[in-house]
Amino acid sequence: MTAVPIPQKPGARLRAALVELLYRQSRAVLFANLVIPWPVAYVLREAVPGRQLLIWIGAVYALTGARLLLSYRYFRRGDQAPGPEVWARRFTVLSVLSSLLWGGVGWIGFVPSEPHLIAFVCIVLTGMSGGAVPALSAYPPAYAGLLIAMQLPFALRCLSQEGSIYSVYLAFLLCLVCVYLYYSLITYRSLKETVSLRFENLALVEGLERERDRATAADRAKTRFLAAASHDLRQPIHAAALFTASLAALARRGDIKGADAKGIADRLEAVIGSLGGLLHGLIDVSRLDAGLVPVQRRPISLARMLGDLREEFAPQALQRGVALRAVPLDVWADSDPVLLKRILDNFLSNALRHAPDGRVLIGCRRRGGAVEIQVVDTGPGIPSGQHQAVFEEFVQLDDLQLDNPQRDREQGLGLGLAIVRRLADLLGHPIGLRSTPGKGSAFSVQLPLTAPPALARVSPRRSEPSGRLGIMVVDDDVQVLAGLATLLAAWGHDPVCGADVEELCRRHEAAGADSVHLIIADYRLKRGLTGSEAIARLERYLGYRVPALIVTGDTSPERLRDLTATGRLVLHKPVAPERLQAAIREAVAGEAPAGSA
């Protein structure tokens, strides 16, 4: 039997299931049509001519054969077969024709001079009608047609005769018709509820299976994260501790040289930058999952973008001995340039990393009304069974290509392609991967083509403010507070710091500080106070609105949504010094968009 997909809409699924029940449960009726005609003919043989009986039996068998053929075709139907309503109507037509033949028994077997034959015919018709209730009630029109066609000839003969006995037969017949119709309706409702309940149970089971799979995937992701984080995050922290201990040892000796201190500081800054990169990858995933990444679409010149990418990655390609080539098309695509560049940056970084002394090509191909950007490398390739896995969290390409359990710390936590997948879903750009082990890989992203933009005048950019700023800092971590105060003072600003709002206000009054140009607040403060609430209290204290930055270490999607709703610029720990400087300039200049940075 050929399986046919069940329609997706609940109502259509229910109708299709009921029609299938109609065909399955009619087998008993078809069997009765093959067997019962012979006993009926035997009883009527003396009152009805044998020729008529044989013609009647032949007609019943012919229609039964047609119904069997219809049933066979229904169960062997293909994908292009008509819908369930068509099959139900076909069944009803043949069922009514067959019932008319049985109704003919009520006509030819109605012999007034033979009362026992009338009783026999009445019993046969009521029995056939009653037996069809469970078989045909899945489609009420089919049963109603059968009942009327089967009982109408007998009722007409009763009406044509005089005598109280025929009125009794007629009344008896009408009562049975009403009772059968009632039970047919009850059976239909019962079947409908049963089938509906079965679909609800199936949906519940499918939902539970999806939840189970989701929970299993989340558990696997958590396990991968803990395994990756326990190793990859420990390494930079361990290195930072070693550099800090080295700096402290030189300081205790008292003969630390400026060049040595700078060298250690540079290495320490690189280690902290590496740690920040790992943590920012987690933040990016959370922001994408929370739907907090805005999309700003505009026409993009792919020729210019691919040329810029080649220039940007040329030094890295030269360092790795990779021949990098760009083959652009002079077309324009509709996308977000920042998010698209991030996707292509990841493709190119992976290609250069995994094809040392090889070749990497970035190019475009038209695909109807779209254009496909491809990044092709001559690296080791990825097994076909792992093409989906590379886009999961905490998976590194080396693990799949080389079956190597050792993680490369320079690749981070293995979030790059997971972020690419989320960005592509956000933009609505299909991504693809074709790879052959030993020959290389080709990652691609497809974009819709668009017309070039109209020329527009470029407005002059506002000059950024400069000079000494009065900055309020509230953070309940003493070490962070001291570090921020030292850094801001080193940049030439006037910081006033406090562990809570009350302490900060007291210090501001005691210092007799001038106007406050900026507030920097940690998001989670003492006694359940949030950074946005602290900023509001400080503004009430000052009596005017002040630009503000919120610094947080939270990565949960819910928390990120709350932070975005504040309308303040949000910085995620650890914050690189240059990013903090840029955020201060943007906030004070009034150019900072609400959201994360």
Sequence and secondary structure as in RCSB ss.txt:
>XXXX:A:sequence
MTAVPIPQKPGARLRAALVELLYRQSRAVLFANLVIPWPVAYVLREAVPGRQLLIWIGAVYALTGARLLLSYRYF
RRGDQAPGPEVWARRFTVLSVLSSLLWGGVGWIGFVPSEPHLIAFVCIVLTGMSGGAVPALSAYPPAYAGLLIAM
QLPFALRCLSQEGSIYSVYLAFLLCLVCVYLYYSLITYRSLKETVSLRFENLALVEGLERERDRATAADRAKTRF
LAAASHDLRQPIHAAALFTASLAALARRGDIKGADAKGIADRLEAVIGSLGGLLHGLIDVSRLDAGLVPVQRRPI
SLARMLGDLREEFAPQALQRGVALRAVPLDVWADSDPVLLKRILDNFLSNALRHAPDGRVLIGCRRRGGAVEIQV
VDTGPGIPSGQHQAVFEEFVQLDDLQLDNPQRDREQGLGLGLAIVRRLADLLGHPIGLRSTPGKGSAFSVQLPLT
APPALARVSPRRSEPSGRLGIMVVDDDVQVLAGLATLLAAWGHDPVCGADVEELCRRHEAAGADSVHLIIADYRL
KRGLTGSEAIARLERYLGYRVPALIVTGDTSPERLRDLTATGRLVLHKPVAPERLQAAIREAVAGEAPAGSA
>XXXX:A:secstr
       SSHHHHHHHHHHHHHHHHTHHHHHHHHHTHHHHHHHTTTTS HHHHHHHHHHHHHHHHHHHHHHHHHH
T  TTS  HHHHHHHHHHHHHHHHHHHHHHHHHT  TT HHHHHHHHHHHHHHHHHTHHHHTTSHHHHHHHHHHH
HHHHHHHHHHS SHHHHHHHHHHHHHHHHHHHHHHHHHHHHHHHHHHHHHHHHHHHHHHHHHHHHHHHHHHHHHH
HHHHHHHTHHHHHHHHHHHHHHHHHHHHT   HHHHHHHHHHHHHHHHHHHHHHHHHHHHHHHHTT      EEE
EHHHHHHHHHHHHHHHHHHHT EEEEE  S EEEE HHHHHHHHHHHHHHHHHH TTSEEEEEEEEETTEEEEEE
EE S    GGGTTGGGSTT  HHHHHS   S  GGGTTS HHHHHHHHHHHHT  EEEEEETTTEEEEEEEEEEE
                S  EEEEE S HHHHHHHHHHHHHTT EEEEESSHHHHHHHHHHHT     EEEEESB 
GGG BHHHHHHHHHHHHTS   EEEEE    HHHHHHHHHTTSEEEESS  HHHHHHHHHHHHHT   SEE 
